[in-house]
Amino acid sequence: MKATEFDKHFDNGESVLPFADMSRAERPNLKSRRVNVDFPAWMVDALDKEAAHLGVTRQSLVKVWIANCLARDAHTTDHA
């Protein structure tokens, strides 16, 4: 299929998934990289308490909090 035909299907609001090879599809920037961070014991205890309160793991909580901070900072620097 030519790109123009593919674009026509997309522009008409039709699904283009039947025309795409999803076996090699990747989402960019989602590869994980392991990092080690040392926190004081009181901070780990506070993280664990908050994670338990929310019903998530400590790792999930830290990831979400850092992602929120980075998104907020990116938003504020875009307008500065």
Sine and cosine of phi, psi and omega as CSV:
sin_phi,cos_phi,sin_psi,cos_psi,sin_omega,cos_omega
0.00,0.00,0.68,-0.74,0.04,-1.00
-0.98,0.19,0.43,-0.90,-0.02,-1.00
-0.86,0.51,-0.59,0.81,-0.02,-1.00
-0.91,0.42,-0.61,0.79,0.04,-1.00
-0.94,0.35,-0.66,0.75,0.06,-1.00
-0.86,0.51,-0.74,0.67,0.01,-1.00
-0.87,0.49,-0.61,0.80,0.01,-1.00
-0.89,0.46,-0.70,0.71,0.05,-1.00
-0.86,0.51,-0.72,0.69,-0.01,-1.00
-0.89,0.46,-0.74,0.68,-0.02,-1.00
-0.89,0.46,-0.47,0.88,0.03,-1.00
-0.99,0.10,0.05,1.00,0.02,-1.00
0.98,0.18,0.22,0.97,0.00,-1.00
-1.00,0.09,0.39,-0.92,0.05,-1.00
-0.95,0.31,0.74,-0.68,0.05,-1.00
-0.97,-0.23,0.00,1.00,-0.01,-1.00
-0.86,0.52,-0.61,0.79,0.02,-1.00
-0.89,0.46,-0.31,0.95,-0.04,-1.00
-0.99,-0.17,-0.03,1.00,-0.06,-1.00
-0.96,-0.29,0.59,-0.81,0.07,-1.00
-1.00,0.00,0.99,-0.14,-0.07,-1.00
-0.99,0.11,-0.07,1.00,-0.04,-1.00
-0.92,0.39,-0.38,0.92,0.00,-1.00
-0.89,-0.45,0.26,0.97,-0.02,-1.00
-0.94,0.34,0.62,-0.78,0.04,-1.00
-0.70,-0.71,0.50,-0.87,0.12,-0.99
-0.99,-0.15,0.84,-0.54,-0.09,-1.00
-0.92,0.38,0.49,-0.87,0.09,-1.00
0.88,0.47,0.42,0.91,0.01,-1.00
-0.93,-0.37,0.07,1.00,0.06,-1.00
-0.92,0.40,0.71,-0.70,-0.01,-1.00
-0.99,0.11,0.56,-0.83,0.14,-0.99
-0.75,-0.67,0.75,-0.66,-0.02,-1.00
-0.98,0.19,0.72,-0.70,0.11,-0.99
-0.75,-0.66,0.47,-0.88,0.04,-1.00
-0.91,-0.40,0.75,-0.66,0.02,-1.00
-0.75,-0.66,0.76,-0.65,0.05,-1.00
-0.99,-0.10,0.80,-0.60,0.05,-1.00
-0.89,-0.45,0.51,-0.86,0.13,-0.99
-0.91,0.42,0.43,-0.90,-0.07,-1.00
-0.83,0.56,-0.65,0.76,-0.03,-1.00
-0.88,0.47,-0.56,0.83,-0.01,-1.00
-0.95,0.31,-0.65,0.76,0.04,-1.00
-0.89,0.46,-0.67,0.74,0.02,-1.00
-0.88,0.48,-0.68,0.73,0.01,-1.00
-0.92,0.40,-0.64,0.76,0.06,-1.00
-0.89,0.46,-0.70,0.72,0.01,-1.00
-0.89,0.45,-0.64,0.77,0.02,-1.00
-0.90,0.43,-0.71,0.71,0.01,-1.00
-0.92,0.39,-0.66,0.75,0.02,-1.00
-0.88,0.47,-0.68,0.73,0.03,-1.00
-0.90,0.44,-0.65,0.76,0.03,-1.00
-0.87,0.50,-0.63,0.77,-0.02,-1.00
-1.00,0.05,-0.20,0.98,0.00,-1.00
0.97,0.26,0.55,0.84,0.02,-1.00
-0.79,-0.62,0.15,-0.99,0.05,-1.00
-0.99,0.15,0.34,-0.94,0.07,-1.00
-0.85,0.53,-0.69,0.72,-0.02,-1.00
-0.87,0.49,-0.69,0.72,0.01,-1.00
-0.89,0.46,-0.68,0.73,0.00,-1.00
-0.88,0.48,-0.73,0.68,-0.01,-1.00
-0.89,0.46,-0.68,0.73,0.01,-1.00
-0.87,0.49,-0.72,0.69,-0.03,-1.00
-0.91,0.41,-0.70,0.71,0.00,-1.00
-0.89,0.46,-0.69,0.72,0.01,-1.00
-0.92,0.39,-0.67,0.74,0.03,-1.00
-0.87,0.49,-0.66,0.75,0.02,-1.00
-0.90,0.44,-0.68,0.74,0.03,-1.00
-0.90,0.44,-0.69,0.72,0.00,-1.00
-0.91,0.42,-0.65,0.76,0.02,-1.00
-0.91,0.42,-0.68,0.74,0.01,-1.00
-0.89,0.45,-0.71,0.71,0.00,-1.00
-0.91,0.41,-0.62,0.79,0.04,-1.00
-0.90,0.43,-0.61,0.79,0.00,-1.00
-0.92,0.39,-0.67,0.74,-0.04,-1.00
-0.96,0.30,-0.53,0.85,0.01,-1.00
-0.98,0.22,-0.38,0.93,0.06,-1.00
-0.91,0.41,-0.50,0.86,-0.09,-1.00
-0.98,-0.21,0.05,1.00,-0.04,-1.00
-0.99,0.12,0.00,0.00,0.00,0.00
